[in-house]
Every structure is written in C-alpha cells, then in structure tokens.
Amino acid sequence: MVVKVLVVDDSGFFRRRVSEILSADPSIQVVGTATNGKEAIDQALALKPDVITMDYEMPMMDGITAVRHIMQRCPTPVLMFSSLTHEGARVTLDALDAGAVDFLPKNFEDISRNPEKVKQLLCEKVHSISRSNRRFSSVPAAAPVATPTPASSSYTSPAPAPVRTTPVASRAPAPAHASVSTSGAPKRKAYKLVAIGTSTGGPVALQRVLTQLPANFPAPIVLIQHMPAAFTKAFAERLDKLCQISVKEAEDGDILRPGLALLAPGGKQMMIDGRGAVKILPGDERLNYKPCVDITFGSAAKSYGDKVLAVVLTGMGADGREGARLLKQGGSAIWAQDEASCVIYGMPMAIVKAELADAVYSLDEIGKHLVEACL
C-alpha cells in the first residue's frame, strides 16, 4: 500500500529535498506541498494524506497552530521537523502536545553529508507513523480554535488548546499465549526503582503518566526516552514544571531518591549501580538507540534484583525487551502499555509477545496503578 504524504515547509529548498527523498521510495507518494500552516490545512482537507511532514516556523500560520486545526478537522499523523536547539526542542514538545506523532531534527548539513542515512530515517519514520493512521479515524472533534493573527518570524508558544489523544480502551485483551494481568489493582511491593522506557509517542505518554504521581511517591524513577541530545534537557524541564514529583536530566553521579525522576540524556547511555548512583556513559555508535532502554533496564536488573518495576510505553522497535528479560529473570515486575492507547505498538508488543509482561494497562491507568503498587 502506497503512503500518501503532504510536505509542508516555507523553504522551497527543503520542500523539494524532502519531496525528492520520499518520492525515491516506491511505496511513498508525495501528493502535495504547502508553504505555510493555512495552506497545510486546506491541502490536508482536500488531499486527505496518510502523513503530513510539518515545519514549525512559517508565515501566515505556524506549524503548531496548523497541527491543532488539522487534528480537529481531519486528524492525520504529523511528523514535525525541528531545529537542534533548546528553543527548537521546546517548540517540538508543544507540537507533540498539539497532536503531532513524531519529529525529526531539521539539519541541512546531514542532508548534504549523509543523504542515504537521512533518506532511510525519514522514510522509516513516515512508514511507521502511517501505521498509526487508523487511530486517528475515531478522534472526536474538539472545540474550534480561533485563527491567529499572522505569525511573526519569532515563534511564541500558543496558549494551551484541546489536544488530540489516542482512543483508550479500558483494558486490551491479552494474547492467548501470554499470562498477563489486565484487570484489578497491581500487587503492592516495596520497589526500590521504577524504570520507564519509551520512544515514539513517549513525550506525551510520559507526561500523562508522571502527572498522576503525588509528590510523596516513594520510589526513585528513571526514564529512558529515545530523543536527541539537544532535546532531553528541555523535556525534563517541561516535566518538572507539570509534575508534582521532581524531574531532571540525569547527570553522572546523581543519586536516586524517592520523588525524583531522572531522564536519560540524549546521545548517551544511563546505568545504575548498586549504591543507587547514576552513571552516564558516552553513546556507543554500535547501538541503534542513545539512550537505550535495554542498557538501563539491564543495569537495574544487576543492581536491584527483584525490586524493580519496569514499564514499557509506546514506541517502534523492540528496545527494552532484552533488558526486561533480565529483570524478569531476577524476579522484577514488567508492565506494558496496551495496543489501543499506544501511538506505535512496537516496544510494548515486543514485551507481550515475549511473554514478559506481568500486566498490560492503558496509558491512563498506568499512573494510577503505579501509585497503588508503590504507596
């Protein structure tokens, strides 16, 4: 099946280059382009693409406002392009809140220097988020958003607006071969660590889980989110402002403590030792993910035995499965997000198919169950 893509960017060079890269894939068809957010909305309504690639800073209407309108009028998976700056990270997180599914750094040098790598990554992202399209068909229409005045060249974050949320089933049925709890409260235990791994869809998912935790949450938390180095500090700052618990980007030597969530820094690896100290190591080029969920989960298994509660949230691929296997062998508990509430049911599916999940919960239940299990 051919994936139809609408390319939105005010740069003629970038529109052409993205279109060329995507069109080189025989299973992707660029059905249209747009130069600003208003055109993007009109083209999305007219062309009904499977995926939209979206810049955020454009004349007439910025990308985030366009995403909000599109999610209300014709919900479509959106892949944002963002700059590798702290401000670019902040704006990208706003776009994900508005309903975008995923993002890619907008790096002109990489396009010139590594065209094959860029082509592979971009096409993989488009194919991946196109598979989340079925989750958009039943999104209820939100209240209309007022059209803003023409955007200036400097972007300012829009006021909060209704955001797209994936439909959530109360509990997804477990596969017949898996012994998985999908109902009832989890068993309470004196966990020494909660470890959460995620990828595509993770920033919004983590926000929804962590904002349900009280300030006196008794277990330390580590977070592993696939994200570039320039983005994790801004993401940690955002979570810290929204949550009752404290959240910070992890640094080498940080000590785990109750009520604190440490986010693995992008481009590096995070490990935990038996004294509760965090070790931050350089990203290994041989590993696909930096940070890698398997690395952190594996170190937690070695250091904490059966006292870890690991949670695998939405994301493509299978990162976390082998680390979860080590945790399971040590007697720790593994939870997976259910398919219905995932943006991409890849990482949690890998956990369930490997029969490693002790429980499968919808996204909106996970925070509540963490409180029940740990308090």
N, C-alpha and C positions, 0 to 999 in steps of 0.2 A: 504494500500500500504506500502510495506517494504522500509525503508530508508537505502540506502547503504552508508557505512561510510568507509573512509580511515583514519587510525590513524598514525600520523607522530610524532616521538619523538626519540631522540637519547638515552633516558633512557629505558633500557629493562623493568625495573620495571613499569615505567609509561605507556609504551605501553601496557603491559599485563593488568595492572589495569584498564586503560581506556577501553580496549577491553572487559574485563570481565563485567564492569558496563554496557556498551552499549549492549552487547550480551544478558544480562539478560532481556532486553526489547524485547518482541517477534516481535515488529514492527520495530526493528533496526537490520541490519545485517552488521557486520564488514567484509568487502570484502578484506581487505588487510592492511598491515602495511609498514612503511618506516622508516629508521633510519637517514635520512638527506634530505635536500632540493632537491638534484638531484634525489634521489630515489622517492621522492614525486611527482616530475613532471612526471617521467616515469610511475609510478603507476597510476597517475591521467589520463594520456593518455590511458593507457591500460585497466583500470578497469571502468573508467567513473563513479565514485561515485557520490552520491547525495550531500554529505557533506564531507569535509575534516577537521579533527582536527589537528592543527599545533603548534609545539613548535617553538620558535624563535631563540634560540641559539643552533646550531648544527654544526657538522664538515662538510667539503666539500662545503656546501652551507647553509646559514642561512635561517630562515623561511620567512623573508620579501622578500628576492630575489626570493625564490620559489613561494611565492604568486603572485608576479609580472609576472613571467613566466606563471603560471597557468592561470591567468586572461587573458593573451594574447593568449594562445594556446588552453585551454579548460576551459573556465570560469566556476567556481564551487564555491558554498558558502563555505567559510572557517571560522572555529571557532578557534581563537588563544588562546593558553594557555600562561599566563604571570605571572611574579613574582610580589608580592605585595611590590614593591619598586618604588622610584621616577624614576629610570632608566628603570625599567620594564614598568612603565606607559608610558614613552616617547617612548619606542620601540613599545609598543602596539598601540599607536596612529599612528606611522609610518606604522604599519601593516594595520590599518584601511584605511589609505590613499592609501595604495597599492592595496586595494580591499577586504580585509577581512571583513566579515559581522559583527562579534561579537567576544567577548572574555570572558574568564573565568580565575580567579586567579588560578595559579598553586600552590596549597597548600597541601603538603603531609600530614600535621597534620590533616587537615579536612577530608582527605580520610580515615585516620585511626580512627579518633574520631567520625565522623558523616557520615558513609558510606551511609545510606539511604537518607540523605539530599543531599549529593553530587550526588548520583545516580539520584534523582529526578530532580535536577537542570541541570545536564549535559544532560539527556535525553530530558528534556523540550527544552533546547537550540537547540539541534540537530533537533528535530521535527520542531521547529519554523523556523530556518533558512533554513531547507529543503524546506519549502513552498515558499521561495524567489527564488528557483531554476529557475522558469520559466522566471524570469527577467534576467537571465544570457544567455539565448539562443540567444538573438539578440545583444549581446555586440559586437561591431566592433573590429576587431583585431587591436592592437596597433603596433607601430614600434618595431622590435625585441630589446631585452635588451641583452647587452653583458654579457656573463657568467663571473662572478667574479673569482678572484683567491681564493683558498681555504680559508674559514673563519677561523680566529684565535679564541681562546677561549673568547676574549673580543670583544663584538659586537660594531661595529661602524655604525652609521646610513648611509645608502646608499644615493647617490645623487638622487635628485628628478627624477622620471620617470613617464611616462604616467600612469595615474591611471584609474581604472575601474569606470565608472559612470553608474548609472542606467538609462535606457532609459526614456526620459521625454516626455510626451505628452504635447501639447501646453496648453490644459486645459481638465481635465477629466469631462465627463458629470455628472451632479448631479443626484442623485436618484430622481425618480418621486415624492416621497412624501416630499422631502425637498425643502424649499425655500432658494436657495443658489445662490450667485453671482459667476459666473465662467468666467465672461468677463468684460472688461473695468477696468478703474482705480478705486481704492477704494475711498470712501468719505473721504475728509480731515477733521481732527478734532484735537483739542488741547489735545492730550492724555498726561496724567501725568505719564504713565507707559506702557512699552511694556514687556509682560511676555511670555516666550517661554518654552514649556515643550516637552521633547522627551526622547526616550530610545534607542532601537536597531537601529543602523544606524545614531544615533544622532550626534556623534562627527564630522563626515564628513558633515552631513546636516547643523549643526550649523556653521561650518567653511564656507560653501558656502553661507549661508545667511548673516553672520556678515561681511564677507569681502566685501560685496556690500554697506555697510553703510559708509557714509562720517564721518570725524572727528567731524563735527558740527551737528551730529544727535541730535535733540532737546529733545528727551525723554530718561529718565533713562530706563535701561533694566535689567531684572532679567532672569536668565537661570536656568532651572531645568533639569538636565541630570541624568538618573539612572547610577550611577557609584560608584565604591568602594572608600573608604576614601583616599586611597593612590594615587588615580588617578586624582582627581579634581584639585589639585594644578598644576600638570604638564599640564593638559589640559588648564587651564586658562592661564598659561604662554605661551603656544603654540598659543592660540588665540590672546593674546595680541601682540605677535610678528608679526602675519599675518594681523591683522586688523588695520584700521585707528582709530577706536574708542579704548578706553582703556578697558581691560578685566582683572578681578582679581577674585580669590576665595573669596567669601563673608566671612566676619568676623562679630562677634556680635558687633553692634554699628555702622557699616558702614552706611553712608548716601547716599541715591540715588541722582544721579546728571546726567544731560544730558551728553551724550557721554561716559558714563561708563556702562559696563555690569558686573553684579555681578553673579558669578556662585555658586549655592548652593553647600556647601561642602559635599562630600560623607559621608554616615553614619549618617548624621544629618538632621534636618529639618530647612527650612528657612521661616520666616514670615516677613511681612512688616507692620509697624504701620502707623497711620495717619500723623505722623510728617516726614515720609519718612526715618525712621530709620529701619535698618535690625536687626531682632532678630534671632539668631542661637540657636536652641534647640537640646537637645540630641535626637538621633534616638529612636523612640518608637518601641519596639520589636513586638508590636501588629500590626504594619503597615508593609505591604509587601515591600514598597519602602522607601528607605532612601538615598537621599531626595525623597519626594513625591510631584508630581505636584499638586494634589488636595489641599494639605496643603497650598502651596504658593499662588495658584490661589484664594483659599478661603479667605486668609488674605488680598489679594489685593482687592477682592470684598468688604470686610468690610471697608477697609481704603480709597478706591478711587472711589467707586460707579460706575458711567458710564464713567469714564475717563481712562479705561484700554483697551488696545488692546492685546488680548491673542492669541498666535499661538501654535497649536499642530502639532508637526512634527512626523516623522516615529517612530514606536516603537510597541512592542507587548503589549497586555493587553488593559486596559481602563483607566489607570491613567490619570487624567486631566478632565475626563468627568463631575464628580460631582462638581469640582471647577469651570469648565466652566459654569455649570448650574447656580451657584451662581452669577458669573459675568454677565451672560445673564439676569438674573432676575433684576440685578442692572442697566441694560442698556448699559453694555460694549460690545465691538465687539469681535467676535471669528472667527479666521481663521483656516482652516485645510489644511494640505498638501494633494495633490491628490494621488490616489492609484498608478498611473503609475510611480511616482517618489519616492515612499516610498520603503525602503528596506523591512520593515514589515508594512503592512497596518492594524494595530491594533488600536492604540490610535487615529489616525485621523478618522478611520472608526467609532469608538465609538462616536465621536463628531457628525459626519454626520448622523449616524443612529438615534441619539437622537434629531436630528433637531436643533442643537445648532450652526451650522456653518453659519456665515454671508457670507463667501466666501471660495472657495476651489481653491487653486493655486498650480501649480507645484513648485518644490523646487527652480528652477532657477528664478522664478518670485517673490518669497516672499520678498527677499531683496529689489528689485526694488519697489515693492508695499508698503513696509514699509516706504521707503523714500517719496513716493508720498503721503502717508496717514499722515505723521508726519511733513514734512518740509513745 
